[in-house]
Amino acid sequence: MDARTKPGHDGERCFTTKPIPMLDTSVLLTLTLMWLVIVPTPGANSLLITHLAVTRPAEDVAFALAGNLAGVAMLALLALFGWAALLQLFPWLRLAVTIFGALYLVWFGARLVRRSLTPAATAAAEADGAGEGGARRMVLLGLVTALSNAQAIIFITSIFAVSGVLNAGVATGLAAILVMITCNGLYLSTLAWLFQRQAVRRFYQRFRRALEGTVGALFVVFGGRLLLRELMR
């Protein structure tokens, strides 16, 4: 505790204390158990990392993962500080963010589908060209993929509400976000490590056109579903 002094009744100085913010461990445990169930759910984030793991060098995957985790942290911070209410209050803002994210996923998926229809040599040249821009491009790719669904803020807010994070202190809320990032990072890093094994990469290269087309189609489905769900609200 932070000890400070102030004059006493008889002129002597006495100590006062300033309490240090405490973590609510029961809330953090509940949040951790809930998030461990949610993290393995297939989605655009895991699809991106696995695709990059079999097509790009390890450093590119690492940069994309860093950007992705930064995006998840941003969504969680917005949820913690009440942006879900703002999105509910201004539907046009949620609509604009979601449409942008959905169109981005569709565009990215369509590029993969188009590349799957080209010969291997042409696709390899396109992939090398797509790598220009290095770390910044990979970070942005991971970041935009994480931020593509504005609805995630409302979902995370509901998780925070059920686990008790919203009723705990700010310190517990920030610790909860750290737990989320750690869980996401460990899961996606494990996926990247598995999919970068030579046997997996050889299998991918052997069936590149079919697998790349499938991955691209899934991105289009994810983006289309986001767009359709938002427009039908």
Secondary structure, DSSP 8 states (H G I E B T S, - for coil): -EEEEEE-TTS-EEEEEE------HHHHHHHHHHHHHHTTS--HHHHHHHHHHHHS-HHHHHHHHHHHHHHHHHHHHHHHTTHHHHHHH-HHHHHHHHHHHHHHHHHHHHHHHHHHTS-HHHHHHHHHHHTTTHHHHHHHHHHHHHHT-THHHHHHHHHHHHHTGGGS-HHHHHHHHHHHHHHHHHHHHHHHHHHTSHHHHHHHHHTHHHHHHHHHHHHHHHHHHHHHHHHT-
